[in-house]
Amino acid sequence: MDFADVDRDELERLKLLYRPLTDAVRELVDATIRTEVDDDVIREAHTELTDVTATLRDAGLSGPFGTKVTGDGISIAWGNAAVGTRNAIAPPLTIEVDDDGRHHSTVTLGAAYEGPPGLVHGGVCALVLDHVLGMTGSADGRRLTGTLTLKYLRGTPLGTVHAEARTISVDGRKATVRGTLSDADGVTVEAEGLFITPASRN
Ligand SMILES: CCCCCCCC(=O)SCCNC(=O)CCNC(=O)[C@H](O)C(C)(C)COP(=O)(O)OP(=O)(O)OC[C@H]1O[C@@H](n2cnc3c(N)ncnc32)[C@H](O)[C@@H]1OP(=O)(O)O
């Protein structure tokens, strides 16, 4: 698909088309983890899913989705692991921005994100914080994660979590950002990151 031909209306139509598919795959991942149906039902589901996958592969990109730009100049990253509209692995995060620059996101992390029993995998905590801090540090221009330091104060229970971040300082290409991941009882992970605009685009 040539996204240069996509205007806002068509972009909305495509989102409405793909979101339910992605949500269904997300549900499938959860069901695959938690199902206790009989062996023959598992085999039947496997056959049906293999057929569905083959159908989707009838036409497709030869590599990852990357970033596309629509005719209206809107950048979309539908394969992104944190926010991608077409990525069932993405929780997905929706990030809001306050007038004072605070970025925050509340998201539910279910069985697919488990590390220690009942707790969010540490790498998933890092994914959420990296993205929220990265967006915060990119508010005045795109920056990539140079260094991300995390302090895991206690386990993060699966369920609804909240991430937030603020830029502490900007020094040319470098932005220092601090943030937290929390559950209903308070902060579970503290994060600090240095986000850098590459000298050469990568
Ligand atoms: C809108 C987007 C939201 C995105 C949210 C998600 C964020 C991500 O997941 S990004 C993916 C993960 N990160 C990456 O892949 C980045 C890979 N690394 C790189 O691209 C580069 O090495 C990069 C950008 C970190 C540095 O770029 P480069 O232009 O080579 O930096 P360079 O000129 O050597 O150094 C610039 C300054 O940064 C410092 N620096 C360089 N690398 C690092 C680093 N990794 N950590 C800390 N400081 C660093 C240097 O010491 C130098 O400091 P000073 O100006 O004080 O001398």
The ligand as a Tripos MOL2 file, in Angstrom:
@<TRIPOS>MOLECULE
LIG
   57    59     1     0     0
SMALL
NO_CHARGES

@<TRIPOS>ATOM
      1 C1          9.1440    9.5840   19.1800 C.3       1 LIG1
      2 C2          9.9620    8.3820   19.4840 C.3       1 LIG1
      3 C3          9.7570    7.7040   20.8470 C.3       1 LIG1
      4 C4         10.6860    6.5800   20.9660 C.3       1 LIG1
      5 C5         10.5760    5.7800   22.2350 C.3       1 LIG1
      6 C6         11.3380    4.4770   22.1050 C.3       1 LIG1
      7 C7         12.8040    4.6850   22.2360 C.3       1 LIG1
      8 C8         13.6060    3.5400   21.6800 C.2       1 LIG1
      9 O1         13.3380    2.4000   21.9480 O.2       1 LIG1
     10 S1         14.9180    3.9240   20.6830 S.3       1 LIG1
     11 C9         15.6730    2.3420   20.3580 C.3       1 LIG1
     12 C10        16.7840    1.9820   21.2830 C.3       1 LIG1
     13 N1         17.9000    2.8710   21.1160 N.am      1 LIG1
     14 C11        18.7550    2.7670   20.0680 C.2       1 LIG1
     15 O2         18.6230    1.9020   19.2170 O.2       1 LIG1
     16 C12        19.8540    3.7880   19.9840 C.3       1 LIG1
     17 C13        21.1300    3.1800   19.4390 C.3       1 LIG1
     18 N2         22.2300    4.1180   19.5690 N.am      1 LIG1
     19 C14        22.3380    5.1640   18.7080 C.2       1 LIG1
     20 O3         21.5730    5.3070   17.7450 O.2       1 LIG1
     21 C15        23.4220    6.1810   18.9670 C.3       1 LIG1
     22 O4         24.5120    5.5340   19.5650 O.3       1 LIG1
     23 C16        22.9550    7.3180   19.9050 C.3       1 LIG1
     24 C17        21.7190    7.9880   19.2810 C.3       1 LIG1
     25 C18        22.5830    6.8100   21.2990 C.3       1 LIG1
     26 C19        24.0760    8.3140   20.0450 C.3       1 LIG1
     27 O5         24.1780    8.9570   18.8060 O.3       1 LIG1
     28 P1         25.5160    9.6070   18.2700 P.3       1 LIG1
     29 O6         25.1160   10.6720   17.3130 O.co2     1 LIG1
     30 O7         26.4250    8.5530   17.7860 O.co2     1 LIG1
     31 O8         26.1040   10.2260   19.6030 O.3       1 LIG1
     32 P2         27.5670   10.8070   19.8000 P.3       1 LIG1
     33 O9         27.7700   11.9150   18.8180 O.co2     1 LIG1
     34 O10        28.5850    9.7200   19.8360 O.co2     1 LIG1
     35 O11        27.4380   11.3840   21.2700 O.3       1 LIG1
     36 C20        26.6310   12.5260   21.5730 C.3       1 LIG1
     37 C21        26.6730   12.6990   23.0720 C.3       1 LIG1
     38 O12        25.8820   11.6450   23.6770 O.3       1 LIG1
     39 C22        26.7230   10.8450   24.5420 C.3       1 LIG1
     40 N3         26.3210    9.4600   24.3020 N.ar      1 LIG1
     41 C23        26.4070    8.7700   23.1470 C.ar      1 LIG1
     42 N4         25.8790    7.5500   23.2900 N.ar      1 LIG1
     43 C24        25.4530    7.4600   24.5620 C.ar      1 LIG1
     44 C25        24.8050    6.4340   25.2900 C.ar      1 LIG1
     45 N5         24.4570    5.2570   24.7320 N.pl3     1 LIG1
     46 N6         24.4740    6.6710   26.5680 N.ar      1 LIG1
     47 C26        24.7870    7.8560   27.1610 C.ar      1 LIG1
     48 N7         25.4130    8.8860   26.5040 N.ar      1 LIG1
     49 C27        25.7310    8.6690   25.2160 C.ar      1 LIG1
     50 C28        28.1390   11.1140   24.1240 C.3       1 LIG1
     51 O13        29.0400   10.9170   25.1770 O.3       1 LIG1
     52 C29        28.0610   12.5740   23.6880 C.3       1 LIG1
     53 O14        28.0360   13.3620   24.8250 O.3       1 LIG1
     54 P3         28.7460   14.8400   24.7920 P.3       1 LIG1
     55 O15        27.9700   15.6380   23.7660 O.co2     1 LIG1
     56 O16        28.5650   15.3630   26.1840 O.co2     1 LIG1
     57 O17        30.1520   14.6180   24.3930 O.co2     1 LIG1
@<TRIPOS>BOND
     1     1     2 1
     2     2     3 1
     3     3     4 1
     4     4     5 1
     5     5     6 1
     6     6     7 1
     7     7     8 1
     8     8     9 2
     9     8    10 1
    10    10    11 1
    11    11    12 1
    12    12    13 1
    13    13    14 1
    14    14    15 2
    15    14    16 1
    16    16    17 1
    17    17    18 1
    18    18    19 1
    19    19    20 2
    20    19    21 1
    21    21    22 1
    22    21    23 1
    23    23    24 1
    24    23    25 1
    25    23    26 1
    26    26    27 1
    27    27    28 1
    28    28    29 2
    29    28    30 1
    30    28    31 1
    31    31    32 1
    32    32    33 2
    33    32    34 1
    34    32    35 1
    35    35    36 1
    36    36    37 1
    37    37    38 1
    38    37    52 1
    39    38    39 1
    40    39    40 1
    41    39    50 1
    42    40    41 ar
    43    40    49 ar
    44    41    42 ar
    45    42    43 ar
    46    43    44 ar
    47    43    49 ar
    48    44    45 1
    49    44    46 ar
    50    46    47 ar
    51    47    48 ar
    52    48    49 ar
    53    50    51 1
    54    50    52 1
    55    52    53 1
    56    53    54 1
    57    54    55 2
    58    54    56 1
    59    54    57 1
@<TRIPOS>SUBSTRUCTURE
     1 LIG1         1 GROUP 0 **** ****
